[in-house]
């Protein structure tokens, strides 16, 4: 049975990961890409022995593949053992990939589907300082609908997206993420004190979704759920629309649709990569 770099048994061969469409002529390409993935998993150079164990490929095959990858500058030989690390050409590919990502474009397909199914405006947002940044907005095809623009910001303490995101902020830092008390009241329903908000955020965590019940605008309700990546709430997705259409039964349906799409987004590698890039550019908690 194959051993990995760390000596554990059960490590699959690099050939096990090849797609069903890979024929004999494509096998070398698949193996070469597998080698790059192995080298990317560690911060230290790997020897032929390491790579042979982790990929189960013969050393003679590895030497041929590494020679080609080295000539193309995707791999660098660093000593006489020999050992290998990734080359600078990999960075060029990574940079081109990052530049091609647009979080709003990646999310658009998913949000369009939710807007069509629910008949409500669907929104993807992140916490930017004390505000919610609307990343992607898709509106349903109907005359009466909530309207929002991508790239705009709104208050966190009185919106569905915002309260969902605030619920995942460390309680010790919550005061930094909201304005000074009393918070500005936009309707008779707006939460204006830290005590009220803290209770609401605990309730949000217990039920797994946030509700804006006419708090930001009279006649508007919104429900939001987290988009969780590696156990961390990195964004929120919501539906918003006329209050009368958000009955208890319909809210349950909306939440179910939102949870489904949140799971799909978290499983989309392009979305997660783009979301991580956006999160690194956001203002820290406490910024206005």
C-alpha positions as CSV (number, residue, x, y, z in Angstrom):
1,X,0.0,0.0,0.0
2,X,1.3,3.5,-0.8
3,X,2.8,5.8,1.8
4,X,2.5,9.6,1.8
5,X,5.3,12.1,2.5
6,X,4.6,11.8,6.2
7,X,4.9,8.0,6.1
8,X,1.2,7.3,6.6
9,X,-0.4,4.4,4.7
10,X,-3.4,4.8,2.4
11,X,-2.3,7.7,0.3
12,X,-3.8,7.4,-3.1
13,X,-1.8,7.3,-6.3
14,X,-1.7,10.5,-8.4
15,X,-3.2,8.3,-11.1
16,X,-6.3,7.7,-9.0
17,X,-7.2,11.4,-9.3
18,X,-7.2,11.5,-13.1
19,X,-10.5,12.3,-14.7
20,X,-12.4,9.6,-16.6
21,X,-11.9,11.5,-19.9
22,X,-8.1,11.2,-19.5
23,X,-6.8,8.8,-22.1
24,X,-3.3,7.3,-22.5
25,X,-1.9,10.4,-24.3
26,X,-3.3,12.7,-21.5
27,X,-1.9,10.7,-18.7
28,X,1.5,12.5,-18.6
29,X,-0.4,15.8,-18.3
30,X,-2.5,14.5,-15.5
31,X,0.6,13.2,-13.7
32,X,2.5,16.5,-14.2
33,X,-0.4,18.5,-12.7
34,X,-0.5,16.0,-9.9
35,X,3.1,16.7,-9.2
36,X,2.5,20.4,-9.0
37,X,-0.3,19.8,-6.6
38,X,2.0,17.7,-4.4
39,X,4.6,20.4,-4.3
40,X,2.0,23.0,-3.5
41,X,0.9,21.1,-0.4
42,X,4.2,21.8,1.4
43,X,6.5,24.8,2.1
44,X,9.7,22.8,1.9
45,X,11.3,21.2,-1.2
46,X,10.5,17.5,-1.8
47,X,12.9,14.8,-2.8
48,X,12.4,12.1,-5.4
49,X,11.8,9.7,-2.6
50,X,9.1,12.0,-1.0
51,X,7.3,12.4,-4.4
52,X,7.6,8.7,-5.2
53,X,5.9,7.8,-1.9
54,X,3.2,10.4,-2.2
55,X,2.3,9.8,-5.8
56,X,3.3,6.0,-6.1
57,X,5.0,6.9,-9.4
58,X,8.3,5.2,-10.2
59,X,11.3,7.5,-9.8
60,X,12.2,7.0,-13.4
61,X,8.8,8.5,-14.4
62,X,9.2,11.3,-11.9
63,X,12.6,12.3,-13.3
64,X,11.1,12.6,-16.8
65,X,8.2,14.7,-15.7
66,X,10.2,16.9,-13.4
67,X,12.7,17.5,-16.2
68,X,10.0,18.8,-18.5
69,X,8.4,20.9,-15.7
70,X,11.8,22.3,-14.9
71,X,12.6,23.2,-18.5
72,X,9.2,25.1,-18.5
73,X,10.1,26.8,-15.2
74,X,7.1,25.4,-13.3
75,X,9.5,23.4,-11.1
76,X,13.0,24.3,-9.7
77,X,15.6,21.8,-8.6
78,X,17.2,23.2,-5.5
79,X,20.0,20.7,-4.5
80,X,21.8,17.5,-5.5
81,X,19.6,15.0,-3.5
82,X,17.7,16.1,-5.7
83,X,14.9,18.2,-4.2
84,X,12.3,20.2,-6.0
85,X,10.0,23.2,-5.3
86,X,7.5,25.2,-7.4
87,X,8.9,27.6,-10.0
88,X,7.9,31.2,-10.7
89,X,5.7,30.3,-13.7
90,X,3.2,28.9,-11.2
91,X,2.9,32.4,-9.7
92,X,2.1,33.8,-13.1
93,X,-0.8,31.3,-13.5
94,X,-2.0,32.1,-10.0
95,X,-1.9,35.8,-10.6
96,X,-3.8,35.5,-13.9
97,X,-6.5,33.3,-12.1
98,X,-6.9,35.9,-9.4
99,X,-7.3,38.8,-11.9
100,X,-9.9,36.8,-13.8
101,X,-12.2,36.4,-10.7
102,X,-15.0,38.8,-10.0
103,X,-17.1,37.8,-6.9
104,X,-20.3,39.4,-8.2
105,X,-20.0,37.6,-11.5
106,X,-19.3,34.2,-9.9
107,X,-22.3,34.6,-7.5
108,X,-24.7,36.0,-10.1
109,X,-25.9,32.6,-11.4
110,X,-26.7,31.4,-7.9
111,X,-28.5,34.5,-6.8
112,X,-30.5,34.7,-10.1
113,X,-31.9,31.3,-9.4
114,X,-33.0,32.2,-5.9
115,X,-34.6,35.4,-7.0
116,X,-36.6,33.4,-9.6
117,X,-37.7,30.7,-7.2
118,X,-38.7,33.1,-4.3
119,X,-39.9,36.1,-6.3
120,X,-37.8,38.3,-4.0
121,X,-34.7,40.3,-4.4
122,X,-31.6,38.3,-3.5
123,X,-28.5,39.9,-2.1
124,X,-24.9,38.7,-1.2
125,X,-23.2,40.9,1.4
126,X,-20.1,41.1,3.6
127,X,-19.2,43.1,6.7
128,X,-17.1,46.1,5.8
129,X,-16.2,48.0,8.9
130,X,-19.5,48.9,10.5
131,X,-21.5,48.5,7.3
132,X,-22.8,45.9,5.0
133,X,-21.3,45.9,1.5
134,X,-23.7,44.6,-1.2
135,X,-21.6,42.5,-3.5
136,X,-24.2,41.1,-5.8
137,X,-27.9,41.8,-6.1
138,X,-30.4,40.0,-8.3
139,X,-34.0,41.2,-8.6
140,X,-37.0,39.1,-9.6
141,X,-38.9,39.8,-12.8
142,X,-41.9,41.5,-11.3
143,X,-43.1,45.1,-10.9
144,X,-43.2,45.2,-7.1
145,X,-39.8,44.4,-5.7
146,X,-37.1,45.7,-3.4
147,X,-34.3,47.5,-5.2
148,X,-30.6,47.6,-4.2
149,X,-27.4,48.3,-6.1
150,X,-24.2,46.3,-6.0
151,X,-21.4,48.1,-4.5
152,X,-23.6,50.2,-2.1
153,X,-23.4,50.0,1.7
154,X,-26.0,50.0,4.4
155,X,-26.2,49.9,8.2
156,X,-25.4,46.5,9.8
157,X,-27.5,46.8,13.0
158,X,-30.9,47.2,11.3
159,X,-30.6,45.0,8.2
160,X,-31.0,41.2,7.7
161,X,-27.6,40.8,6.1
162,X,-26.0,43.0,8.7
163,X,-27.5,41.4,11.7
164,X,-26.5,37.9,10.4
165,X,-22.9,39.1,10.0
166,X,-22.9,40.8,13.4
167,X,-24.1,37.7,15.0
168,X,-20.8,36.0,14.1
169,X,-18.6,38.8,15.4
170,X,-16.8,38.2,18.7
171,X,-19.2,39.6,21.4
172,X,-16.2,41.3,23.0
173,X,-15.8,43.3,19.8
174,X,-19.4,43.9,18.9
175,X,-19.4,47.5,20.3
176,X,-16.7,48.3,17.7
177,X,-18.9,47.1,14.9
178,X,-21.9,49.4,15.6
179,X,-22.3,53.2,16.1
180,X,-22.6,54.8,19.5
181,X,-25.9,54.5,21.3
182,X,-28.6,55.2,20.7
183,X,-28.5,53.9,17.2
184,X,-30.3,55.9,14.5
185,X,-33.9,54.8,14.3
186,X,-35.3,54.5,10.7
187,X,-38.7,53.1,11.8
188,X,-40.6,52.4,15.0
189,X,-39.1,48.8,14.7
190,X,-35.4,49.8,14.6
191,X,-33.2,48.4,17.3
192,X,-31.5,51.4,19.0
193,X,-29.6,49.9,22.0
194,X,-26.7,47.5,22.5
195,X,-28.8,45.5,24.9
196,X,-31.6,45.0,22.4
197,X,-29.1,44.2,19.6
198,X,-27.2,41.6,21.7
199,X,-30.4,39.8,22.5
200,X,-31.4,39.8,18.8
201,X,-28.0,38.5,17.7
202,X,-28.2,35.6,20.2
203,X,-31.6,34.8,18.8
204,X,-30.2,34.9,15.3
205,X,-27.5,32.4,16.1
206,X,-30.0,30.0,17.8
207,X,-32.4,29.9,14.8
208,X,-29.7,30.1,12.1
209,X,-31.0,33.1,10.2
210,X,-31.5,36.8,10.7
211,X,-34.7,38.7,10.2
212,X,-35.2,42.4,9.4
213,X,-38.8,43.1,10.3
214,X,-39.6,46.6,9.0
215,X,-36.5,47.8,10.8
216,X,-34.7,49.5,8.0
217,X,-37.7,50.5,5.9
218,X,-41.4,50.4,6.6
219,X,-43.1,47.7,4.6
220,X,-39.9,45.7,4.0
221,X,-38.8,42.4,5.4
222,X,-35.6,40.5,4.9
223,X,-34.2,37.1,5.9
224,X,-30.5,36.2,5.7
225,X,-28.3,33.1,6.3
226,X,-24.6,32.7,6.6
227,X,-22.2,31.6,3.9
228,X,-19.8,29.5,5.9
229,X,-16.3,28.5,4.6
230,X,-14.1,26.3,6.8
231,X,-16.3,27.0,9.8
232,X,-16.1,30.7,9.4
233,X,-19.0,33.0,8.4
234,X,-17.4,35.0,5.5
235,X,-20.6,36.4,3.9
236,X,-24.4,36.4,4.1
237,X,-27.0,35.8,1.5
238,X,-30.6,37.2,1.8
239,X,-34.0,37.7,0.2
240,X,-35.9,40.9,0.8
241,X,-39.3,42.1,-0.3
242,X,-42.8,43.4,0.7
243,X,-43.6,42.6,4.3
244,X,-46.9,41.0,3.6
245,X,-45.3,38.3,1.5
246,X,-43.0,37.2,4.4
247,X,-45.5,35.1,6.3
248,X,-44.1,32.5,8.7
249,X,-44.5,29.6,6.2
250,X,-42.9,31.6,3.4
251,X,-40.1,32.7,5.6
252,X,-39.3,29.0,6.2
253,X,-39.3,28.4,2.5
254,X,-37.1,31.4,1.9
255,X,-34.6,30.2,4.5
256,X,-34.5,26.7,3.0
257,X,-33.7,28.2,-0.5
258,X,-31.1,30.4,1.0
259,X,-29.4,27.6,2.9
260,X,-29.3,25.5,-0.2
261,X,-27.6,28.3,-2.2
262,X,-25.2,29.2,0.7
263,X,-24.0,25.6,0.7
264,X,-23.6,25.6,-3.1
265,X,-21.6,28.9,-2.9
266,X,-19.3,27.4,-0.2
267,X,-18.7,24.4,-2.5
268,X,-17.7,26.5,-5.5
269,X,-14.0,26.9,-5.6
270,X,-14.0,30.0,-7.7
271,X,-16.5,31.7,-5.4
272,X,-14.5,30.8,-2.3
273,X,-11.2,32.1,-3.9
274,X,-12.9,35.4,-4.9
275,X,-14.5,35.8,-1.5
276,X,-11.2,35.4,0.3
277,X,-9.7,38.1,-1.9
278,X,-12.6,40.5,-1.2
279,X,-12.4,39.8,2.5
280,X,-8.7,40.7,2.6
281,X,-9.6,44.1,1.2
282,X,-12.4,44.9,3.6
283,X,-12.2,47.6,6.4
284,X,-11.6,46.1,9.8
285,X,-14.3,46.1,12.5
286,X,-14.6,49.5,14.0
287,X,-13.9,51.4,10.8
288,X,-16.6,53.8,9.7
